[in-house]
Amino acid sequence: MATGHRSGVFLYQALYDAHFANQPTAVNRNDGLQLRNAYITAVNRCAPPDNKPLPSEILQPTAVLALGKIAWDVFLRILKQKGMIESGAAYPFAHGAEVEFAGTAGRLFGVYHPSQQNTQTGRVTAAMYRKVLRRIRRYLERHS
């Protein structure tokens, strides 16, 4: 996911720098990339028809990194649908936002999306991602 465009170039370099990936690039599914304690998924399904996860494939993560406000809001909507929160309004999105939820929802971290528009204009930088990814790493180390 996120291979072949600048968002992926930015994202995989940041994951590599934070030791969540074994290499700084991803060009296709067979390029040797291995994620460590990380999964990447999309809130907008960009796959062929009927490509849906099986119940056994649905994750219960310890930490979630939402790439942008849309992903943040979708995650909150899922928690609301599951009855884990009353409203997403209590959890505003911002780059670097962090929220811990009771139960198995874990902790939600937010960053600006690594779109070309955001990375090329400096709205989001590698340093900004490193800071959030370090916080996630420390959180995971304490909760493993």
Buried (B, 14 or more C-beta within 10 A) or exposed (E): EBBEEBBBBBBBBBBBBBEBBEEEBBEEEEEEBEBEBBEBEEBEEEEEEEEEEEEEEEEEBBBBBBBBBBBBBBBBEBBBEEEBBEEBEEBEBEBEBBBEBEEEBBBBBBBBBBBEEBBEEEEBBEEBBEBBBEBBBEBBEEEE
